[in-house]
Amino acid sequence: MSRPTGLAKTGGRQKGTQNKNTPEKKEQVEQFFHALIDDETEAKFWRYFMSGYVVDIQEDGTQRIIPIPLDPIKWSSFKRAVEYKRGMPIQPVVGKFEGEITVKVRHVGH
């Protein structure tokens, strides 16, 4: 049941009040995930999740390809960590919209 139009606001944050996800907190989250998953490690995981194989380099310099079964839980966790590393996860928008919708595009990568 939706709220009738025209009623005064009775709860929640006051208009103009910042929510808990401040720009500083978002920056801290990005820095945490950058430290957790550096670019080289991320690339290795992408190769694994896209192919199902891991390349193991031996002491003598030879490479060994090891097939590893894909785990959907690990894939979801990795995917979410990469989303946080690049900003915040994409939030689906649900509802009826009238007029213009502004989309902010942020550069990802180096």
Beta strands, then each sheet from edge to edge (+ up, - down):
strand 1: 53-57
strand 2: 63-67
sheet 1: 1+ 2-
end
